[in-house]
Every structure is written in structure tokens, then in C-alpha cells.
Amino acid sequence: MITIESLRAFFMWCSIINGGMLILLSVFIMTASNMTYATHKKWFKISRETFDVAMYSFLGLYKLAFFIFNIVPYIALLIIF
């Protein structure tokens, strides 16, 4: 049986792991952007501007999903218990 305490622990660890991934990906894109672009340019015909928009959009979507699916449920479980 799943308890509120186990759900809270689950969402806490999901938030920690996904927050770490968000930070890691952000730092990687900021520091290794040229290497990442060169790799993707070999596979796809993509301009630098389009690549930058795609990476910025990816990070924005990941951050939005992180808050909606990890942080909000965790805060809600903290509030009700």
C-alpha cells in the first residue's frame, strides 16, 4: 500500500534527480555548445540559429515539465501532511 510518506519521498527524489539533470544539461549546453552543434550538424542540416533556438526550447520545456510533474506534487504532499 502506498502511503503519503512514501509518495512524498518518491517526489522528493524525483525532484532531486531531475533538478540535477536540469542543472547538468544547462551547464553542458552553455560550456560545450560548439561541440554539441558540430555533432548535430553532421547528422542534420541545421543552422546555428536554429540549433540555439532548439536547445533553448528544450531547456525551457524540460524546466516546465520538471516544475509541473515533480515540484508541484511534492509541495502539494508537503501541504496536506
C-alpha positions as YAML, in Angstrom:
chain: A
units: angstrom
residues:
- id: 1
  name: MET
  ca: [0.00, 0.00, 0.00]
- id: 2
  name: ILE
  ca: [1.32, 3.41, -0.93]
- id: 3
  name: THR
  ca: [1.32, 5.94, 1.86]
- id: 4
  name: ILE
  ca: [1.55, 9.71, 1.68]
- id: 5
  name: GLU
  ca: [5.00, 9.46, 3.26]
- id: 6
  name: SER
  ca: [6.27, 7.12, 0.53]
- id: 7
  name: LEU
  ca: [4.77, 9.35, -2.18]
- id: 8
  name: ARG
  ca: [6.45, 12.36, -0.61]
- id: 9
  name: ALA
  ca: [9.79, 10.54, -0.59]
- id: 10
  name: PHE
  ca: [9.26, 9.46, -4.21]
- id: 11
  name: PHE
  ca: [8.57, 13.00, -5.42]
- id: 12
  name: MET
  ca: [11.43, 14.37, -3.34]
- id: 13
  name: TRP
  ca: [13.93, 12.03, -5.00]
- id: 14
  name: CYS
  ca: [12.38, 12.63, -8.43]
- id: 15
  name: SER
  ca: [12.82, 16.36, -7.86]
- id: 16
  name: ILE
  ca: [16.42, 15.96, -6.75]
- id: 17
  name: ILE
  ca: [17.36, 13.74, -9.69]
- id: 18
  name: ASN
  ca: [15.55, 15.80, -12.32]
- id: 19
  name: GLY
  ca: [16.84, 19.07, -10.83]
- id: 20
  name: GLY
  ca: [20.36, 17.72, -11.05]
- id: 21
  name: MET
  ca: [19.77, 16.68, -14.67]
- id: 22
  name: LEU
  ca: [18.44, 20.15, -15.49]
- id: 23
  name: ILE
  ca: [21.50, 21.80, -13.98]
- id: 24
  name: LEU
  ca: [23.86, 19.35, -15.70]
- id: 25
  name: LEU
  ca: [22.21, 19.84, -19.11]
- id: 26
  name: SER
  ca: [22.19, 23.61, -18.70]
- id: 27
  name: VAL
  ca: [25.89, 23.70, -17.86]
- id: 28
  name: PHE
  ca: [26.70, 21.29, -20.67]
- id: 29
  name: ILE
  ca: [24.82, 23.35, -23.25]
- id: 30
  name: MET
  ca: [26.45, 26.56, -22.01]
- id: 31
  name: THR
  ca: [30.00, 25.18, -21.97]
- id: 32
  name: ALA
  ca: [30.03, 22.63, -24.81]
- id: 33
  name: SER
  ca: [27.63, 24.30, -27.21]
- id: 34
  name: ASN
  ca: [30.07, 24.32, -30.13]
- id: 35
  name: MET
  ca: [30.88, 20.63, -29.76]
- id: 36
  name: THR
  ca: [27.19, 19.74, -29.49]
- id: 37
  name: TYR
  ca: [26.37, 21.84, -32.55]
- id: 38
  name: ALA
  ca: [29.19, 20.25, -34.57]
- id: 39
  name: THR
  ca: [27.91, 16.78, -33.72]
- id: 40
  name: HIS
  ca: [24.32, 17.60, -34.66]
- id: 41
  name: LYS
  ca: [25.41, 19.39, -37.81]
- id: 42
  name: LYS
  ca: [26.90, 16.10, -39.07]
- id: 43
  name: TRP
  ca: [23.54, 14.38, -38.69]
- id: 44
  name: PHE
  ca: [21.11, 17.14, -39.68]
- id: 45
  name: LYS
  ca: [21.21, 20.16, -41.95]
- id: 46
  name: ILE
  ca: [20.68, 22.77, -39.26]
- id: 47
  name: SER
  ca: [21.84, 26.35, -38.90]
- id: 48
  name: ARG
  ca: [23.45, 27.65, -35.73]
- id: 49
  name: GLU
  ca: [20.49, 29.94, -35.02]
- id: 50
  name: THR
  ca: [18.01, 27.07, -35.37]
- id: 51
  name: PHE
  ca: [20.16, 24.90, -33.12]
- id: 52
  name: ASP
  ca: [20.30, 27.61, -30.44]
- id: 53
  name: VAL
  ca: [16.51, 28.02, -30.55]
- id: 54
  name: ALA
  ca: [16.04, 24.23, -30.31]
- id: 55
  name: MET
  ca: [18.35, 23.95, -27.29]
- id: 56
  name: TYR
  ca: [16.74, 26.94, -25.58]
- id: 57
  name: SER
  ca: [13.28, 25.48, -26.24]
- id: 58
  name: PHE
  ca: [14.37, 22.06, -24.96]
- id: 59
  name: LEU
  ca: [15.66, 23.51, -21.69]
- id: 60
  name: GLY
  ca: [12.50, 25.58, -21.27]
- id: 61
  name: LEU
  ca: [10.25, 22.59, -21.86]
- id: 62
  name: TYR
  ca: [12.32, 20.40, -19.53]
- id: 63
  name: LYS
  ca: [12.17, 23.06, -16.81]
- id: 64
  name: LEU
  ca: [8.41, 23.44, -17.22]
- id: 65
  name: ALA
  ca: [7.86, 19.67, -17.05]
- id: 66
  name: PHE
  ca: [10.19, 19.49, -14.03]
- id: 67
  name: PHE
  ca: [8.11, 22.01, -12.10]
- id: 68
  name: ILE
  ca: [4.73, 20.62, -13.14]
- id: 69
  name: PHE
  ca: [5.45, 16.92, -12.63]
- id: 70
  name: ASN
  ca: [7.99, 16.99, -9.76]
- id: 71
  name: ILE
  ca: [7.95, 20.17, -7.71]
- id: 72
  name: VAL
  ca: [4.19, 20.87, -7.64]
- id: 73
  name: PRO
  ca: [3.18, 17.35, -6.49]
- id: 74
  name: TYR
  ca: [5.95, 17.39, -3.87]
- id: 75
  name: ILE
  ca: [4.78, 20.74, -2.48]
- id: 76
  name: ALA
  ca: [1.17, 19.55, -2.51]
- id: 77
  name: LEU
  ca: [2.14, 16.47, -0.50]
- id: 78
  name: LEU
  ca: [4.04, 18.66, 1.96]
- id: 79
  name: ILE
  ca: [0.96, 20.85, 2.40]
- id: 80
  name: ILE
  ca: [-1.57, 18.06, 3.01]
- id: 81
  name: PHE
  ca: [0.50, 16.15, 5.55]
...
